[in-house]
Amino acid sequence: MLSGNARRLCWHGVFLFLLGLLNGALVPYFTNPRMGLSAHLAAVQSGMALLIFGFLWPHLRLRARERATLLLVLVSTYAIWVALALAAVFGTSRATPIAGAGFEGGAVQEGIVTILLYAGSVGLIAGVVLMLAGLGRSAASDRS
């Protein structure tokens, strides 16, 4: 039975998965439908990742880093999805030159998408590194 942060991660995983499905239904209506598809895929995949993190959570030894790790993975997955969804709505391309090819948003719009996407990416990498370290500590303590 999952409880606490593990359950919270699973809930957000299912919720983000749902947002991704709804996002997928709206793909043809975005300014940049190709970017809308990217946002859809990011939300579905991030939702699944959060579910996996939730099931993995009880096996981590994070000590004082538990709250930071939780916030990093939760906030970052949503930030990445929001950035891509906004890029699809605004038609921005600076931070996503492949899916955004042929589109260009205003300077403020490009800035918002870039900040959200980069912050989310760095945050998610940091959260996953902390989880990996927590797994390493768990494996080391299991051998003792």
C-alpha positions in Angstrom: 0.0 0.0 0.0 1.4 3.4 -1.0 1.2 6.3 1.3 2.5 9.9 1.7 4.8 11.1 -1.1 4.6 7.9 -3.0 0.8 8.2 -3.3 1.2 11.9 -4.1 3.6 11.1 -7.0 1.2 8.5 -8.4 -1.8 10.8 -8.2 0.1 13.5 -10.1 1.3 10.9 -12.5 -2.3 9.9 -13.4 -3.4 13.5 -13.4 -0.6 14.6 -15.8 -1.3 11.5 -18.0 -5.0 12.7 -18.2 -3.8 16.3 -19.1 -1.7 14.7 -21.8 -4.7 12.8 -23.2 -6.8 16.0 -23.2 -4.0 17.9 -24.8 -3.8 15.3 -27.5 -7.5 15.9 -28.4 -6.6 19.6 -28.9 -3.6 19.1 -31.2 -5.3 20.3 -34.4 -6.4 23.5 -32.8 -2.9 24.8 -31.6 -1.1 27.5 -33.5 1.6 25.0 -34.0 0.0 21.5 -34.1 3.4 19.7 -34.2 4.4 21.4 -31.0 0.9 20.5 -29.6 1.8 16.9 -30.3 5.1 17.3 -28.5 3.3 18.7 -25.5 0.8 15.8 -25.6 3.7 13.2 -25.7 5.6 15.0 -22.9 2.6 15.0 -20.6 1.8 11.4 -21.2 5.4 10.3 -20.8 5.9 12.5 -17.7 2.8 11.1 -16.2 4.1 7.6 -16.6 7.5 8.7 -15.2 5.8 10.1 -12.1 3.9 6.8 -11.6 7.2 4.9 -11.8 8.7 7.4 -9.4 5.8 6.8 -7.0 6.2 3.1 -7.0 10.0 3.5 -6.6 9.7 6.1 -3.8 9.5 3.7 -0.8 12.8 2.1 -1.9 14.7 5.4 -1.9 16.9 6.6 1.0 16.8 10.3 0.5 17.2 11.5 4.1 17.0 15.3 4.3 16.7 15.6 0.5 13.2 14.0 0.3 11.2 17.2 0.1 13.5 18.8 -2.4 13.5 15.7 -4.6 9.7 15.5 -4.5 9.3 19.1 -5.4 11.9 19.0 -8.2 10.3 16.1 -10.0 6.7 17.3 -9.6 7.3 21.0 -10.5 9.7 20.2 -13.3 7.4 17.7 -15.1 4.5 20.2 -15.0 6.8 23.1 -16.1 8.0 21.1 -19.1 4.5 20.3 -20.2 3.3 23.9 -19.6 6.3 25.2 -21.6 5.5 22.9 -24.6 1.8 23.6 -24.5 2.5 27.4 -24.4 4.9 27.0 -27.3 2.1 25.3 -29.2 -0.3 28.1 -28.4 2.1 31.0 -29.0 3.9 29.4 -31.9 7.3 30.0 -30.4 10.5 28.3 -31.7 13.7 29.6 -30.0 13.8 26.8 -27.3 12.4 24.2 -29.6 13.8 24.8 -33.1 12.8 21.4 -34.6 9.2 21.2 -33.6 8.9 25.0 -33.8 10.4 25.3 -37.3 8.6 27.9 -39.3 7.1 29.6 -36.3 8.1 32.6 -34.2 6.5 34.1 -31.2 6.9 37.5 -29.5 10.0 38.2 -27.4 8.0 37.8 -24.1 6.4 34.6 -25.3 9.7 33.2 -26.4 11.2 34.2 -23.0 8.5 32.5 -21.0 8.7 29.3 -22.9 12.5 29.2 -22.8 12.7 29.9 -19.0 10.0 27.2 -18.2 11.5 24.6 -20.5 15.1 25.1 -19.3 14.2 25.4 -15.6 12.0 22.3 -15.9 14.7 20.3 -17.7 17.4 21.2 -15.2 15.1 20.6 -12.3 14.0 17.2 -13.6 17.6 16.1 -14.2 18.5 17.2 -10.6 15.6 15.4 -9.2 16.4 12.2 -11.0 20.0 12.4 -9.9 18.9 12.7 -6.3 16.6 9.7 -6.8 19.5 7.7 -8.3 21.7 8.6 -5.4 18.9 7.5 -3.1 18.7 4.2 -4.8 22.5 3.8 -4.5 22.3 4.4 -0.7 19.5 1.9 -0.6 21.5 -0.8 -2.4 24.5 -0.1 -0.2 22.4 -0.4 3.0 20.8 -3.6 1.8 24.3 -5.3 1.5 25.2 -4.3 5.0 
